[in-house]
Amino acid sequence: GMPAFFTETPETEAVYKMLAVSQPAPAPETIAKLYRSTNITEKAHINSRWLDSSRSLLQQGVKENDKLLLRFKYYTFHDISPQADAVRLTQLYEQARWAILLEEIECTEEEMMVFAALQYHIGKVSLTEQFVASCPAMDDLDSALQCLEVKMEGESSADDMLETMTAPELHDYLKIFRPKRLTLKGYKQYWFTFKDTTISYFKSKEESCKEPIQQMNLKGCEVAPDVSVAGQKFCIRLLIPGPEGMNEVYLRCEHEQQYSRWMAACRLASKGKTLADSSFSSEVQSIQSFLAMQKTTPSTNAAQTDESINTHSLVSPRYQKKYKPKQLTPRILEAYQNVAQLSLTDAIQKFLQIWQALPDFGLSYIVVRFKGCRKDEVLGIANNRLIRIDLSVGDVVKTWRYNTMRQWNVNWDIKQVAIEFDGNVNIAFSCVTADCKIVHEYIGGYIFMSTRSREQSNTLNEELFHKLTGGHEAL
């Protein structure tokens, strides 16, 4: 369980134990005093403060007794094991919790109540429960199972090949809506089919043997939920790349079972995966599990009037202003009924899972000026793509996936980043709110993460990381 470094002295062991325990809920006054970015430009300024990973702290003017803020920079989390990673899991939870409380990332009201319920539960069980202690025999078993899983993933049987050749499809009646300016037209119902990474729709089921009204390839698209469990609204928002930019489409499902399957299919398709992918079932279950947590369940009067909850310590300032504590308490406790049986480890992992499913999760913003343009725009950097965002309205203009990237270069003299993608697509930009070295590190770091596989997870190729993220020094 505990890394060797922390076992060297009683002091370091005490530090490890302190870092492995989540902190009590902060006072509302504490949350109110902390800096909160109110727009995308302010969020971009935060990313100008990263230190250079190619140089030592001393080289960057950091002196003894200076205070540094530590946080996870890359939103790709490999090999998280509760048995061995108590500190990493706890600190990830703390970063996620503060991102929610300080409104660094958007979430719906229902999601906020689930986050609040999980924080309340984690706070309660942290007093009596610790992370699952590491057992050598169980660790060996876990390792053996993981190796077996890797081996099985690498093997393709005749059944697998047959399944790929006859990939499953989804087909059902859904409603579609295309928001356009100066129009009030609503949702219209069509017969939809989902095959490979493409959605097609027809006037009716009977006409599905004819040419579709339209086909939409979701590879490289942006997928976001637009859901209200209480209002029985189950919509999927798609931003699909097109020659003129991103096309916005909403799909409306009738019920949560239908939504879970189509949402899972859309998420996989955006990554270039089909319904035949082994992760489809687990993606569906994950979506259904989260929807179940947002349902309100009858609870006892005693629970409803539990005044021990400091509700304003569990929600962001937006909801502190919108609702009084006596209005928040029953809603948080209703959500709490759905998570009360979770262990500490499971509750933290569930919190992180929901955080990772938020539409804007893992986006780091930099204000840039694209070559040939007269106005500033925002570059969103994620673990698998770059996103061009209109600074004035916040709309996604274009998305580029790393797996279509052929090369990227930095002209250190004029501080310009140039990237070449498949299909002779070239972009270049200078950075306004951060040094271009920070963008270079982000791209190089995520490319490095994508080269790691489960078989290689125990060894970290530091030389390759510094080669991909370094500046002049690494060349």
ROMAR-740368 format. One record per residue (C-alpha): x, y, z; residue number from 1. Coordinates in steps of 0.02 Angstrom, whole numbers, padded with zeros to 5 digits. Layout:
BEGIN
PT     east    north       up   num
PT        X        Y        Z   NUM
...
end
This chain:
BEGIN
PT     east    north       up   num
PT    00000    00000    00000     1
PT    00113    00142    00061     2
PT    00253    00192   -00062     3
PT    00429    00157    00003     4
PT    00475    00342    00012     5
PT    00341    00376    00143     6
PT    00398    00234    00256     7
PT    00573    00307    00282     8
PT    00532    00411    00437     9
PT    00385    00431    00556    10
PT    00364    00609    00489    11
PT    00344    00555    00308    12
PT    00227    00415    00362    13
PT    00120    00543    00454    14
PT    00116    00652    00297    15
PT    00055    00504    00194    16
PT   -00084    00467    00318    17
PT   -00136    00650    00319    18
PT   -00143    00658    00128    19
PT   -00245    00497    00121    20
PT   -00389    00573    00220    21
PT   -00515    00690    00140    22
PT   -00535    00859    00224    23
PT   -00694    00910    00319    24
PT   -00823    01012    00223    25
PT   -00763    01193    00209    26
PT   -00861    01333    00291    27
PT   -00971    01432    00170    28
PT   -00871    01588    00215    29
PT   -00712    01500    00157    30
PT   -00790    01456   -00010    31
PT   -00855    01635   -00031    32
PT   -00682    01710    00000    33
PT   -00591    01601   -00126    34
PT   -00559    01660   -00303    35
PT   -00689    01603   -00429    36
PT   -00667    01627   -00616    37
PT   -00827    01700   -00689    38
PT   -00790    01678   -00874    39
PT   -00685    01578   -00994    40
PT   -00549    01713   -01005    41
PT   -00522    01706   -00816    42
PT   -00515    01516   -00826    43
PT   -00381    01535   -00960    44
PT   -00276    01650   -00850    45
PT   -00264    01513   -00718    46
PT   -00169    01404   -00843    47
PT   -00035    01537   -00864    48
PT    00035    01494   -00692    49
PT    00103    01319   -00723    50
PT    00287    01297   -00688    51
PT    00401    01226   -00823    52
PT    00423    01038   -00801    53
PT    00588    01043   -00899    54
PT    00674    01154   -00770    55
PT    00707    01139   -00584    56
PT    00613    01242   -00455    57
PT    00774    01336   -00415    58
PT    00796    01384   -00599    59
PT    00620    01458   -00595    60
PT    00652    01568   -00444    61
PT    00566    01459   -00314    62
PT    00654    01483   -00147    63
PT    00651    01387    00016    64
PT    00488    01414    00115    65
PT    00397    01478   -00041    66
PT    00221    01409   -00052    67
PT    00172    01310   -00207    68
PT   -00002    01253   -00257    69
PT   -00006    01073   -00317    70
PT   -00139    01000   -00431    71
PT   -00158    00866   -00563    72
PT   -00120    00947   -00731    73
PT   -00161    00805   -00852    74
PT   -00336    00732   -00847    75
PT   -00283    00557   -00896    76
PT   -00278    00445   -00743    77
PT   -00187    00280   -00767    78
PT   -00186    00130   -00651    79
PT   -00287    00201   -00505    80
PT   -00296    00063   -00376    81
PT   -00383    00096   -00208    82
PT   -00266   -00029   -00124    83
PT   -00108    00063   -00176    84
PT   -00167    00238   -00219    85
PT   -00256    00306   -00065    86
PT   -00165    00473   -00076    87
PT   -00189    00493   -00263    88
PT   -00374    00449   -00253    89
PT   -00404    00566   -00106    90
PT   -00312    00712   -00184    91
PT   -00404    00686   -00349    92
PT   -00566    00692   -00251    93
PT   -00511    00855   -00166    94
PT   -00469    00933   -00335    95
PT   -00635    00876   -00409    96
PT   -00733    00937   -00256    97
PT   -00656    01111   -00263    98
PT   -00683    01119   -00451    99
PT   -00869    01092   -00415   100
PT   -00880    01209   -00265   101
PT   -00786    01351   -00352   102
PT   -00885    01327   -00513   103
PT   -00730    01292   -00617   104
PT   -00837    01166   -00710   105
PT   -01023    01177   -00752   106
PT   -01148    01051   -00688   107
PT   -01338    01042   -00679   108
PT   -01439    01070   -00521   109
PT   -01478    00884   -00507   110
PT   -01293    00841   -00526   111
PT   -01249    00969   -00392   112
PT   -01369    00883   -00270   113
PT   -01285    00715   -00305   114
PT   -01112    00792   -00280   115
PT   -01173    00869   -00116   116
PT   -01245    00703   -00057   117
PT   -01083    00612   -00097   118
PT   -00980    00745   -00005   119
PT   -01096    00728    00146   120
PT   -01079    00539    00142   121
PT   -00890    00542    00118   122
PT   -00875    00664    00264   123
PT   -00976    00547    00376   124
PT   -00889    00384    00333   125
PT   -00715    00463    00336   126
PT   -00735    00478    00525   127
PT   -00754    00291    00548   128
PT   -00688    00208    00391   129
PT   -00523    00206    00299   130
PT   -00472    00151    00126   131
PT   -00469   -00036    00097   132
PT   -00306   -00095    00174   133
PT   -00185   -00173    00053   134
PT   -00170   -00362    00067   135
PT   -00019   -00441   -00023   136
PT   -00119   -00595   -00072   137
PT   -00259   -00488   -00144   138
PT   -00132   -00377   -00233   139
PT   -00057   -00531   -00315   140
PT   -00231   -00589   -00365   141
PT   -00273   -00417   -00436   142
PT   -00110   -00416   -00536   143
PT   -00143   -00590   -00603   144
PT   -00321   -00544   -00654   145
PT   -00260   -00384   -00736   146
PT   -00127   -00479   -00835   147
PT   -00258   -00605   -00888   148
PT   -00375   -00464   -00941   149
PT   -00236   -00382   -01043   150
PT   -00195   -00549   -01123   151
PT   -00376   -00583   -01165   152
PT   -00398   -00408   -01235   153
PT   -00251   -00438   -01351   154
PT   -00320   -00602   -01418   155
PT   -00454   -00602   -01552   156
PT   -00554   -00761   -01570   157
PT   -00662   -00814   -01716   158
PT   -00814   -00757   -01614   159
PT   -00739   -00583   -01592   160
PT   -00704   -00570   -01777   161
PT   -00881   -00627   -01817   162
PT   -00952   -00499   -01694   163
PT   -00850   -00361   -01778   164
PT   -00910   -00416   -01949   165
PT   -01090   -00416   -01888   166
PT   -01079   -00264   -01775   167
PT   -01237   -00232   -01673   168
PT   -01352   -00087   -01717   169
PT   -01474    00024   -01625   170
PT   -01639    00074   -01704   171
PT   -01788    00164   -01629   172
PT   -01902    00315   -01644   173
PT   -01816    00471   -01576   174
PT   -01849    00657   -01592   175
PT   -01723    00776   -01669   176
PT   -01701    00964   -01653   177
PT   -01578    01076   -01744   178
PT   -01565    01246   -01659   179
PT   -01553    01384   -01787   180
PT   -01564    01570   -01764   181
PT   -01731    01653   -01803   182
PT   -01828    01489   -01796   183
PT   -01946    01418   -01666   184
PT   -01969    01245   -01741   185
PT   -01965    01108   -01609   186
PT   -01925    00923   -01604   187
PT   -01983    00809   -01746   188
PT   -01996    00620   -01733   189
PT   -01904    00505   -01854   190
PT   -01845    00324   -01862   191
PT   -01661    00319   -01814   192
PT   -01528    00187   -01842   193
PT   -01354    00185   -01765   194
PT   -01224    00081   -01857   195
PT   -01035    00088   -01833   196
PT   -01008    00273   -01790   197
PT   -01149    00341   -01898   198
PT   -01328    00393   -01858   199
PT   -01455    00388   -02000   200
PT   -01636    00440   -01990   201
PT   -01790    00407   -02096   202
PT   -01969    00468   -02103   203
PT   -02032    00303   -02031   204
PT   -01978    00125   -01992   205
PT   -02057    00065   -02154   206
PT   -01946    00183   -02255   207
PT   -01784    00128   -02172   208
PT   -01742    00019   -02323   209
PT   -01735    00177   -02431   210
PT   -01609    00319   -02432   211
PT   -01600    00409   -02262   212
PT   -01652    00590   -02243   213
PT   -01479    00621   -02172   214
PT   -01327    00530   -02106   215
PT   -01217    00598   -01966   216
PT   -01045    00525   -01932   217
PT   -01009    00557   -01748   218
PT   -00823    00521   -01754   219
PT   -00737    00671   -01675   220
PT   -00899    00754   -01618   221
PT   -00934    00830   -01448   222
PT   -01066    00739   -01343   223
PT   -01153    00815   -01192   224
PT   -01306    00764   -01088   225
PT   -01457    00879   -01074   226
PT   -01553    00786   -00940   227
PT   -01680    00820   -00803   228
PT   -01731    00659   -00716   229
PT   -01865    00749   -00616   230
PT   -01936    00827   -00775   231
PT   -01917    00664   -00874   232
PT   -01810    00753   -01002   233
PT   -01678    00642   -01084   234
PT   -01586    00734   -01222   235
PT   -01416    00713   -01304   236
PT   -01327    00868   -01370   237
PT   -01210    00836   -01516   238
PT   -01086    00956   -01595   239
PT   -01038    00874   -01759   240
PT   -00887    00936   -01860   241
PT   -00931    01004   -02032   242
PT   -00846    01106   -02168   243
PT   -00921    01267   -02099   244
PT   -00885    01227   -01917   245
PT   -00983    01130   -01786   246
PT   -01165    01082   -01819   247
PT   -01274    01075   -01663   248
PT   -01403    00935   -01650   249
PT   -01514    00878   -01506   250
PT   -01586    00702   -01494   251
PT   -01731    00674   -01374   252
PT   -01762    00501   -01301   253
PT   -01927    00441   -01227   254
PT   -01858    00361   -01069   255
PT   -01696    00330   -00975   256
PT   -01667    00153   -01043   257
PT   -01671    00218   -01221   258
PT   -01566    00369   -01173   259
PT   -01433    00261   -01087   260
PT   -01405    00155   -01242   261
PT   -01403    00297   -01367   262
PT   -01295    00408   -01256   263
PT   -01170    00267   -01231   264
PT   -01166    00236   -01420   265
PT   -01138    00423   -01454   266
PT   -00995    00433   -01328   267
PT   -00908    00281   -01404   268
PT   -00936    00343   -01582   269
PT   -00858    00512   -01540   270
PT   -00699    00415   -01497   271
PT   -00710    00313   -01657   272
PT   -00777    00157   -01569   273
PT   -00928    00054   -01623   274
PT   -01067   -00035   -01529   275
PT   -00963   -00194   -01543   276
PT   -00835   -00119   -01424   277
PT   -00820   -00213   -01260   278
PT   -00847   -00053   -01159   279
PT   -01024   -00022   -01227   280
PT   -01113   -00121   -01090   281
PT   -01014   -00041   -00949   282
PT   -01045    00132   -01023   283
PT   -01233    00097   -01025   284
PT   -01227    00035   -00844   285
PT   -01127    00188   -00790   286
PT   -01256    00306   -00866   287
PT   -01402    00210   -00788   288
PT   -01315    00209   -00619   289
PT   -01294    00398   -00624   290
PT   -01475    00426   -00676   291
PT   -01532    00316   -00531   292
PT   -01434    00424   -00410   293
PT   -01529    00578   -00467   294
PT   -01699    00501   -00431   295
PT   -01788    00558   -00275   296
PT   -01838    00421   -00155   297
PT   -01958    00429   -00008   298
PT   -01862    00447    00154   299
PT   -01904    00459    00337   300
PT   -01958    00622    00417   301
PT   -01809    00611    00534   302
PT   -01689    00611    00387   303
PT   -01783    00753    00301   304
PT   -01761    00867    00451   305
PT   -01581    00820    00491   306
PT   -01508    00989    00539   307
PT   -01330    00921    00556   308
PT   -01301    00954    00371   309
PT   -01214    01117    00335   310
PT   -01290    01125    00161   311
PT   -01199    01283    00107   312
PT   -01033    01193    00131   313
PT   -01085    01061    00004   314
PT   -01145    01167   -00143   315
PT   -01070    01307   -00247   316
PT   -01109    01491   -00211   317
PT   -01235    01494   -00354   318
PT   -01348    01373   -00259   319
PT   -01309    01453   -00091   320
PT   -01388    01612   -00161   321
PT   -01531    01523   -00248   322
PT   -01592    01414   -00102   323
PT   -01603    01428    00087   324
PT   -01529    01287    00193   325
PT   -01703    01222    00238   326
PT   -01739    01204    00051   327
PT   -01572    01119    00013   328
PT   -01575    00996    00159   329
PT   -01719    00884    00098   330
PT   -01652    00883   -00080   331
PT   -01477    00832   -00027   332
PT   -01546    00700    00091   333
PT   -01656    00630   -00047   334
PT   -01501    00608   -00155   335
PT   -01407    00540   -00003   336
PT   -01529    00393    00010   337
PT   -01458    00330   -00156   338
PT   -01275    00333   -00099   339
PT   -01288    00297    00088   340
PT   -01238    00114    00066   341
PT   -01075    00152   -00026   342
PT   -00908    00121    00059   343
PT   -00784    00266    00073   344
PT   -00683    00203   -00075   345
PT   -00837    00173   -00184   346
PT   -00909    00344   -00140   347
PT   -00749    00435   -00190   348
PT   -00736    00334   -00351   349
PT   -00919    00372   -00390   350
PT   -00888    00559   -00362   351
PT   -00739    00553   -00481   352
PT   -00838    00453   -00609   353
PT   -00979    00582   -00614   354
PT   -00852    00724   -00620   355
PT   -00767    00641   -00770   356
PT   -00936    00625   -00859   357
PT   -00971    00813   -00853   358
PT   -00969    00894   -01027   359
PT   -00825    01014   -00989   360
PT   -00720    00890   -00889   361
PT   -00533    00896   -00922   362
PT   -00533    01055   -01026   363
PT   -00389    01175   -00997   364
PT   -00413    01345   -01080   365
PT   -00285    01460   -01161   366
PT   -00325    01624   -01251   367
PT   -00238    01620   -01421   368
PT   -00231    01718   -01584   369
PT   -00244    01606   -01737   370
PT   -00133    01650   -01884   371
PT   -00226    01762   -02006   372
PT   -00361    01811   -01879   373
PT   -00385    01983   -01803   374
PT   -00471    01933   -01642   375
PT   -00425    01825   -01493   376
PT   -00504    01653   -01473   377
PT   -00495    01514   -01344   378
PT   -00404    01350   -01365   379
PT   -00475    01210   -01257   380
PT   -00349    01071   -01226   381
PT   -00419    00901   -01177   382
PT   -00340    00730   -01158   383
PT   -00389    00676   -01334   384
PT   -00424    00834   -01434   385
PT   -00400    01021   -01459   386
PT   -00555    01133   -01468   387
PT   -00569    01304   -01548   388
PT   -00694    01411   -01452   389
PT   -00771    01579   -01496   390
PT   -00718    01696   -01356   391
PT   -00869    01812   -01367   392
PT   -01009    01681   -01356   393
PT   -00918    01524   -01296   394
PT   -00973    01415   -01443   395
PT   -00864    01272   -01506   396
PT   -00803    01318   -01681   397
PT   -00694    01168   -01724   398
PT   -00622    01010   -01646   399
PT   -00459    00922   -01691   400
PT   -00417    00749   -01623   401
PT   -00241    00701   -01573   402
PT   -00256    00537   -01668   403
PT   -00265    00638   -01830   404
PT   -00114    00745   -01784   405
PT    00039    00716   -01893   406
PT    00159    00835   -01807   407
PT    00171    00995   -01706   408
PT    00310    01122   -01696   409
PT    00348    01275   -01592   410
PT    00438    01425   -01663   411
PT    00518    01483   -01501   412
PT    00579    01647   -01578   413
PT    00406    01713   -01625   414
PT    00316    01607   -01493   415
PT    00201    01520   -01617   416
PT    00132    01342   -01613   417
PT    00102    01257   -01782   418
PT    00008    01092   -01798   419
PT   -00021    00981   -01949   420
PT   -00168    00859   -01956   421
PT   -00221    00726   -02080   422
PT   -00301    00789   -02240   423
PT   -00177    00933   -02261   424
PT   -00257    01030   -02118   425
PT   -00133    01155   -02043   426
PT   -00162    01276   -01900   427
PT   -00047    01400   -01814   428
PT   -00074    01515   -01667   429
PT    00017    01624   -01542   430
PT   -00029    01617   -01356   431
PT   -00102    01771   -01271   432
PT   -00131    01719   -01090   433
PT    00009    01592   -01068   434
PT    00181    01549   -01132   435
PT    00175    01434   -01284   436
PT    00285    01314   -01182   437
PT    00130    01277   -01076   438
PT    00028    01229   -01231   439
PT    00176    01127   -01294   440
PT    00184    01034   -01127   441
PT   -00002    00998   -01129   442
PT    00000    00926   -01305   443
PT    00162    00830   -01278   444
PT    00101    00765   -01110   445
PT   -00063    00700   -01180   446
PT    00025    00621   -01329   447
PT    00142    00537   -01204   448
PT   -00007    00474   -01102   449
PT   -00084    00398   -01259   450
PT    00074    00294   -01287   451
PT    00055    00207   -01118   452
PT   -00031    00039   -01110   453
PT   -00080   -00071   -00964   454
PT    00064   -00191   -00998   455
PT    00190   -00048   -00983   456
PT    00104    00038   -00837   457
PT    00233   -00009   -00706   458
PT    00376    00080   -00794   459
PT    00373    00264   -00839   460
PT    00479    00320   -00986   461
PT    00534    00487   -00914   462
PT    00654    00518   -01058   463
PT    00511    00508   -01184   464
PT    00402    00623   -01077   465
PT    00537    00758   -01069   466
PT    00573    00737   -01255   467
PT    00389    00768   -01296   468
PT    00362    00910   -01171   469
PT    00532    00995   -01167   470
PT    00578    01157   -01255   471
PT    00747    01205   -01327   472
PT    00832    01100   -01193   473
PT    00752    00938   -01254   474
PT    00793    00964   -01438   475
end
